[in-house]
Amino acid sequence: MKKRVILWFRRDLRLADNPALHAALAGDFDSIVPVFIHAPDELGDEAPGGAQSVWQHFSLAALDASLQGLGSRLVIRHGPTIAALDTLIEESGARAVYWNRLYDPHTIARDRQVKRHLEDRGLETASFKALLLHEPWTVSTRQNTPYKVFTPFWKAIRDEPAGNPLPAPSRLPEVWSRLGSVALSELGLLPDIRWDERIRETWTPGEDGAHARLEAFVSKTLPEYRDSRERPARHGTSYLSAHLHFGEIGPRQVVHRVEEWLHEHGREADRTHAETFLSEIGWREFAHHVLFHFPNTPSEPLDERFKHFPWANDDEALQAWQDGRTGIPMVDAGMRELWATGYMHNRLRMTVASFLTKNLRIAWQHGERWFWDTLVDADLANNTLGWQWAAGCGADAAPFFRIFNPARQGERFDADGAYVRRWVPELAELPNKHIHEPWAAPERILDDAGVALGETYPKPIVDLKASRKEALEAFDRIKNG
């Protein structure tokens, strides 16, 4: 009798450096059944948002194409997960189920239930590390407690060897033809109203796209990364975050390639750029570490004093922020980039988050949910840590008195106004001196540029200086609570 194993794909949509696939190939199996089970209801609020769903559709298509190129194919089924696995086990005669681990709270709970059910049925189960370099429970302080500050966390893991990535297989066993599959289009991942065309033009989901992006980064961007990463008008970052989120490439592969590049060059200046980038991989690890140990943080502040913070209820201001119509050019540019491409430069993520939580004093959870639905790289761990950092209530949080002035951010990181001119074209004719503070420009300058505040471009919805003062006063009322 043939011995079959089900390979359960989730957010590990790659063939190279896939530990579960590698173990399945090394095992005593005659056949491997690759399966993806669509069960968003099981993830609650952690189900993929709109932009993520678009990416997931094309990533699954790319994975299926890669599998078919090796003689296999992807079997797609609707959830619930346990019912789908039970049916597939009966149809295929599989005696084992392998998968790679995930660390989000709903997923952990679901996977434990799945594992118990399968083992009660007498099946072999095995799970593997693929999403992270270091699993959250393997790193702790000297007091055996979770880290809450990034720098000591990074020092603890930086010199731990990542190991060499596993190779992709050259051939896979054929999947039994009688095993049916749901058509990818039936999952409903693409929107009925095609708002996603700009996203599709901007990105190439899938394993091949991930490696192309990595190679472009290493060859063109990494040699000047430390400086270029702060300039939103440049292609100065890796753009790997969505590929990493969906597991189209693993962190071990990224680290290995960067260290290869560093070995080839070896200059101290190159090491500075490489270390700066690798610390961003470390921040991703830290985010998962914090989420695992503090699973309530997607909805609750880690700093409990902020449960009593006097957040404002201002739907009109929240809508203006979401639409990129706040009258603050750097904020509006970031929000419009997000809506158009499913992405926002990290400098802008910090800027718009500070503006929402401190100048508008709107609770960070509203921003987190908007990012969750609009970012192609929305990751529960990164999203939660980033928003709590900006609001001043999370792990390694920015002090609450650190309030980003978006006009000063623009002057510093978009001095020639190129980023604002791209995403806020109604201000394109303003001179550099005034493009980040059009409300302070003389009427003659505004007229010459064709800008009529309140008509062609909004007046600021809040006074930056006054709102900063009000935010600090609000924090003073809770900081000793």
KAQUI-V555539 format. One record per residue. N is the residue number from 1. SS is DSSP state (2 for helix, 1 for strand, 0 for the rest). PSI is psi in whole degrees, -180 to 180 (* if undefined). Layout:
((N | SS | PSI) (N | SS | PSI))
//
This chain:
((1 | 0 | 134) (2 | 0 | 143) (3 | 0 | 117) (4 | 1 | 149) (5 | 1 | 137) (6 | 1 | 126) (7 | 1 | 107) (8 | 1 | 104) (9 | 1 | 143) (10 | 0 | -93) (11 | 0 | 54) (12 | 0 | 52) (13 | 0 | 64) (14 | 0 | 163) (15 | 0 | -33) (16 | 0 | 145) (17 | 0 | 46) (18 | 0 | 98) (19 | 2 | -37) (20 | 2 | -43) (21 | 2 | -43) (22 | 2 | -43) (23 | 2 | -38) (24 | 2 | -41) (25 | 2 | -33) (26 | 2 | -15) (27 | 0 | 175) (28 | 0 | 64) (29 | 0 | 141) (30 | 0 | -24) (31 | 1 | 147) (32 | 1 | 129) (33 | 1 | 100) (34 | 1 | 130) (35 | 1 | 143) (36 | 1 | 129) (37 | 1 | 121) (38 | 1 | 107) (39 | 0 | 62) (40 | 2 | -28) (41 | 2 | -26) (42 | 2 | -14) (43 | 2 | -2) (44 | 2 | -131) (45 | 2 | -11) (46 | 2 | 3) (47 | 0 | 146) (48 | 0 | 140) (49 | 0 | -175) (50 | 2 | -48) (51 | 2 | -39) (52 | 2 | -39) (53 | 2 | -40) (54 | 2 | -48) (55 | 2 | -45) (56 | 2 | -40) (57 | 2 | -52) (58 | 2 | -28) (59 | 2 | -41) (60 | 2 | -39) (61 | 2 | -41) (62 | 2 | -40) (63 | 2 | -45) (64 | 2 | -42) (65 | 2 | -41) (66 | 2 | -42) (67 | 2 | -44) (68 | 2 | -33) (69 | 2 | -19) (70 | 0 | 9) (71 | 0 | 5) (72 | 0 | -164) (73 | 0 | 163) (74 | 0 | 126) (75 | 1 | 123) (76 | 1 | 132) (77 | 1 | 152) (78 | 1 | 150) (79 | 0 | -177) (80 | 0 | 152) (81 | 2 | -49) (82 | 2 | -43) (83 | 2 | -41) (84 | 2 | -42) (85 | 2 | -41) (86 | 2 | -46) (87 | 2 | -45) (88 | 2 | -35) (89 | 2 | -44) (90 | 2 | -41) (91 | 2 | -35) (92 | 2 | -20) (93 | 0 | 19) (94 | 1 | 144) (95 | 1 | 5) (96 | 1 | 152) (97 | 1 | 125) (98 | 1 | 147) (99 | 1 | 168) (100 | 1 | 142) (101 | 0 | 149) (102 | 0 | 166) (103 | 0 | 9) (104 | 0 | 148) (105 | 2 | -49) (106 | 2 | -38) (107 | 2 | -42) (108 | 2 | -47) (109 | 2 | -44) (110 | 2 | -43) (111 | 2 | -36) (112 | 2 | -41) (113 | 2 | -43) (114 | 2 | -45) (115 | 2 | -46) (116 | 2 | -44) (117 | 2 | -46) (118 | 2 | -42) (119 | 2 | -33) (120 | 2 | -29) (121 | 0 | -6) (122 | 0 | 13) (123 | 0 | 152) (124 | 1 | 135) (125 | 1 | 149) (126 | 1 | 135) (127 | 1 | 158) (128 | 1 | 162) (129 | 0 | 120) (130 | 0 | -27) (131 | 0 | -30) (132 | 0 | 164) (133 | 0 | -38) (134 | 0 | 123) (135 | 0 | 149) (136 | 2 | -32) (137 | 2 | -3) (138 | 2 | -5) (139 | 0 | 129) (140 | 0 | 164) (141 | 0 | 175) (142 | 0 | -22) (143 | 0 | 8) (144 | 0 | 38) (145 | 0 | 161) (146 | 0 | 151) (147 | 0 | 143) (148 | 0 | -3) (149 | 0 | 134) (150 | 2 | -46) (151 | 2 | -50) (152 | 2 | -32) (153 | 2 | -47) (154 | 2 | -40) (155 | 2 | -34) (156 | 2 | -30) (157 | 2 | -14) (158 | 2 | -42) (159 | 0 | 4) (160 | 0 | 127) (161 | 0 | 135) (162 | 0 | -24) (163 | 0 | 166) (164 | 0 | 139) (165 | 0 | 149) (166 | 0 | 142) (167 | 0 | 157) (168 | 0 | 148) (169 | 0 | 155) (170 | 0 | -15) (171 | 0 | 148) (172 | 0 | 152) (173 | 0 | 147) (174 | 0 | 142) (175 | 0 | 134) (176 | 0 | 128) (177 | 0 | -23) (178 | 0 | -11) (179 | 0 | 111) (180 | 0 | 163) (181 | 0 | 142) (182 | 0 | 141) (183 | 0 | 140) (184 | 2 | -38) (185 | 2 | -25) (186 | 2 | -11) (187 | 2 | -16) (188 | 0 | 34) (189 | 0 | -24) (190 | 0 | 145) (191 | 0 | 151) (192 | 0 | -42) (193 | 0 | 117) (194 | 0 | 72) (195 | 0 | -7) (196 | 0 | 6) (197 | 2 | -38) (198 | 2 | -37) (199 | 2 | -44) (200 | 2 | -32) (201 | 2 | -27) (202 | 2 | -31) (203 | 0 | 160) (204 | 0 | 85) (205 | 0 | 153) (206 | 0 | 166) (207 | 2 | -42) (208 | 2 | -42) (209 | 2 | -37) (210 | 2 | -45) (211 | 2 | -34) (212 | 2 | -41) (213 | 2 | -42) (214 | 2 | -45) (215 | 2 | -39) (216 | 2 | -40) (217 | 2 | -48) (218 | 2 | -41) (219 | 2 | -32) (220 | 2 | -33) (221 | 2 | -39) (222 | 2 | -37) (223 | 2 | -13) (224 | 2 | 25) (225 | 2 | -44) (226 | 2 | -35) (227 | 2 | -44) (228 | 2 | -25) (229 | 0 | -19) (230 | 0 | -3) (231 | 0 | 102) (232 | 0 | -21) (233 | 0 | -15) (234 | 0 | 163) (235 | 0 | 71) (236 | 0 | 7) (237 | 0 | 179) (238 | 0 | -26) (239 | 0 | 32) (240 | 0 | -5) (241 | 2 | -43) (242 | 2 | -38) (243 | 2 | -40) (244 | 2 | -40) (245 | 2 | -44) (246 | 0 | 2) (247 | 0 | 25) (248 | 0 | -19) (249 | 0 | 148) (250 | 0 | 157) (251 | 2 | -32) (252 | 2 | -39) (253 | 2 | -40) (254 | 2 | -49) (255 | 2 | -43) (256 | 2 | -43) (257 | 2 | -41) (258 | 2 | -42) (259 | 2 | -32) (260 | 2 | -48) (261 | 2 | -41) (262 | 2 | -39) (263 | 2 | -36) (264 | 2 | -34) (265 | 2 | -61) (266 | 0 | 1) (267 | 0 | 151) (268 | 2 | -37) (269 | 2 | -40) (270 | 2 | -37) (271 | 2 | -38) (272 | 2 | -44) (273 | 2 | -44) (274 | 2 | -44) (275 | 2 | -37) (276 | 2 | -44) (277 | 2 | -44) (278 | 2 | -29) (279 | 2 | -26) (280 | 2 | -36) (281 | 2 | -38) (282 | 2 | -38) (283 | 2 | -38) (284 | 2 | -43) (285 | 2 | -42) (286 | 2 | -41) (287 | 2 | -44) (288 | 2 | -35) (289 | 2 | -48) (290 | 2 | -44) (291 | 2 | -41) (292 | 2 | -45) (293 | 2 | -20) (294 | 0 | 71) (295 | 0 | -10) (296 | 0 | -5) (297 | 0 | -20) (298 | 0 | -22) (299 | 0 | -21) (300 | 0 | 140) (301 | 0 | 140) (302 | 0 | -40) (303 | 0 | 105) (304 | 2 | -17) (305 | 2 | -29) (306 | 2 | -5) (307 | 2 | -21) (308 | 2 | 11) (309 | 0 | 137) (310 | 0 | 75) (311 | 0 | 150) (312 | 0 | 146) (313 | 0 | 99) (314 | 0 | 86) (315 | 2 | -34) (316 | 2 | -42) (317 | 2 | -39) (318 | 2 | -42) (319 | 2 | -41) (320 | 2 | -39) (321 | 2 | -47) (322 | 2 | -37) (323 | 2 | -9) (324 | 0 | 44) (325 | 0 | 45) (326 | 0 | -15) (327 | 0 | 5) (328 | 0 | 104) (329 | 2 | -45) (330 | 2 | -37) (331 | 2 | -47) (332 | 2 | -38) (333 | 2 | -45) (334 | 2 | -43) (335 | 2 | -32) (336 | 2 | -37) (337 | 2 | -43) (338 | 2 | -48) (339 | 2 | -36) (340 | 2 | -36) (341 | 2 | -11) (342 | 0 | 17) (343 | 0 | 152) (344 | 0 | 136) (345 | 0 | 144) (346 | 2 | -36) (347 | 2 | -38) (348 | 2 | -34) (349 | 2 | -44) (350 | 2 | -39) (351 | 2 | -48) (352 | 2 | -30) (353 | 2 | -42) (354 | 2 | -42) (355 | 2 | -44) (356 | 2 | -47) (357 | 2 | -24) (358 | 2 | -47) (359 | 2 | -42) (360 | 0 | -17) (361 | 0 | 39) (362 | 0 | 137) (363 | 0 | 140) (364 | 2 | -26) (365 | 2 | -31) (366 | 2 | -41) (367 | 2 | -40) (368 | 2 | -42) (369 | 2 | -37) (370 | 2 | -44) (371 | 2 | -40) (372 | 2 | -36) (373 | 2 | -20) (374 | 2 | -17) (375 | 0 | 133) (376 | 0 | -24) (377 | 0 | 19) (378 | 0 | 119) (379 | 0 | 128) (380 | 2 | -44) (381 | 2 | -51) (382 | 2 | -43) (383 | 2 | -45) (384 | 2 | -49) (385 | 2 | -43) (386 | 2 | -45) (387 | 2 | -39) (388 | 2 | -32) (389 | 2 | -48) (390 | 2 | -38) (391 | 2 | -14) (392 | 0 | 15) (393 | 0 | 10) (394 | 0 | -164) (395 | 0 | 137) (396 | 0 | 35) (397 | 0 | 150) (398 | 0 | 137) (399 | 0 | 143) (400 | 0 | -30) (401 | 0 | -7) (402 | 0 | 96) (403 | 0 | 116) (404 | 0 | 128) (405 | 0 | 110) (406 | 2 | -29) (407 | 2 | -43) (408 | 2 | -35) (409 | 2 | -42) (410 | 2 | -46) (411 | 2 | -34) (412 | 2 | -42) (413 | 2 | -6) (414 | 0 | 54) (415 | 0 | -34) (416 | 0 | 2) (417 | 0 | 13) (418 | 2 | -41) (419 | 2 | -47) (420 | 2 | -42) (421 | 2 | -33) (422 | 2 | -45) (423 | 2 | -15) (424 | 0 | 70) (425 | 2 | -20) (426 | 2 | -13) (427 | 2 | 7) (428 | 0 | -30) (429 | 0 | -2) (430 | 0 | 144) (431 | 0 | 158) (432 | 2 | -38) (433 | 2 | -29) (434 | 2 | -4) (435 | 2 | -25) (436 | 0 | -9) (437 | 0 | 66) (438 | 2 | -27) (439 | 2 | -19) (440 | 2 | -2) (441 | 0 | 145) (442 | 0 | 151) (443 | 2 | -37) (444 | 2 | -41) (445 | 2 | -43) (446 | 2 | -43) (447 | 2 | -45) (448 | 2 | -31) (449 | 0 | -2) (450 | 0 | 28) (451 | 0 | 124) (452 | 0 | 103) (453 | 1 | 133) (454 | 0 | -9) (455 | 0 | -70) (456 | 0 | -22) (457 | 1 | 140) (458 | 0 | 152) (459 | 0 | 153) (460 | 0 | 135) (461 | 0 | -7) (462 | 0 | 149) (463 | 0 | 121) (464 | 2 | -43) (465 | 2 | -47) (466 | 2 | -40) (467 | 2 | -32) (468 | 2 | -46) (469 | 2 | -43) (470 | 2 | -38) (471 | 2 | -42) (472 | 2 | -37) (473 | 2 | -38) (474 | 2 | -40) (475 | 2 | -38) (476 | 2 | -32) (477 | 0 | -16) (478 | 0 | -13) (479 | 0 | -24) (480 | 0 | 14) (481 | 0 | *))
//
